[in-house]
Amino acid sequence: MTTKKVAIDAQPQGLNEGGRPESTEADEAAFSGGYFCARWGEDVVTAWTGMRNASPLEAARFLNGQNPEGAKTQFGNALPDGADVLRMARVFEDEAEHSRTRRSLRDWLDVAQQRGLTVNQGAAAIVRVAARERQPAQPHAAAPAQQSKAPPEWIEQAQKRAREIVQARHERDNFPSQQDIADEIARGFRAADIVGADGKPLSGAYIKRHALKGISSAKGKQLSTAPRRGK
């Protein structure tokens, strides 16, 4: 696997009086990257920030500022993971059971934020900066003209997938909300590496707002013959 090295500087410029860099994400990533490289080795940091797939435990370790390959004593014996790592890993396992897709450290960081988990800010900065550096350059100048002629391709894909979800759920007398439909589409897009015009993953809220107007399971719910409570 070919990975792009993260820009890591063990002694970044612009340190404040406390010996910390100024509060930009790039400086935070550089400062923490140098610290983690000194502890684990630069090859470990570079390899893991470039991984396309990390397990729940590996991600939990990294996002808690721990070596994703596991901590060891000076004699090479494995050390047990701390309570914070194990708790985060358990939440990630729960998410993995709900949606079985490959996730990078950047994806797991999104999950941690959505679940309200506390992460190591230095590790989070490294992950975000590394993800941005891996994004391909976009032809910004041509984008407005292309969008004015036709909607982005992903919109048509989202609408097609939404209709499939509604039909499949109707057959089981299940009527998901428009947001649930959009969230399922977003997970599928992330697994298939389908992104927006800016090269970033599409969120369920964005898909709902821009692609699912007029598509819902409301009509099928009204026509359902499944027994309900009440009269």
Phi, psi and omega in degrees: 000130178268127180239149177267128182291138177283140179292106185238128179232115183292340179227075182294154179282162174080037179287143176273186185296334180275005181083008180257152179288166175300158192278053170255152184295322180297318179293320178299318179295319180294315181297310181291325178299318178297321179295313180294323178298320180295326182278317188251336188107139183299325181298324180293312180299314181297315182297316186284328177288343178263358181295138174272344183216119177235142180285163178305317182291317179299316180294318181298320178297310183299314184287352172258012179076023180248157177297121182297342179271001177100139179281147180224156175283174179295344178263004177090007179277140182290139176259146179291150177284149180284171183297321181295319179295313183295323179294314179296319179299322180294320177297318179295321177298320178298318179294321180295324177293325180288323182217104184275084177230157176290140179224133173275177176299326178295321178295317180293327176298320176299317180298316180301318180291321179295326181272001178073029180273149177273129180239160174290120187295326177295315179297319180297320179296318178300315182297315182295314181295317179298320180295320179294321181292334179277348181289132178291152178295140182252140178284078187299324185295326184273344186300313182301319181294321181292320183290332181287337181274321184208151178291156178304150183299328183295332180297315178297321178296319180295318180295319178297315181294323180299316180296323178295318180296314180300315181297315182295320180289323179301322182296337177258012181057043179240134188232086183291153175289163178299325179292321178297320178298314181297320180295321178295320178296318180299319178295320179294320178297318181296320179294328181267006181059035175269122184235172179280183183298333180272005178082006181259153178300148181268127179277161178299320181296321180291318179297316179300316185291324189256346187231340190254018179299126179084357180251117178199174179260012185298316182297317179295327179294321179294327183270354184298142179258007180294143182296141179232164178286158177102206183291000000 
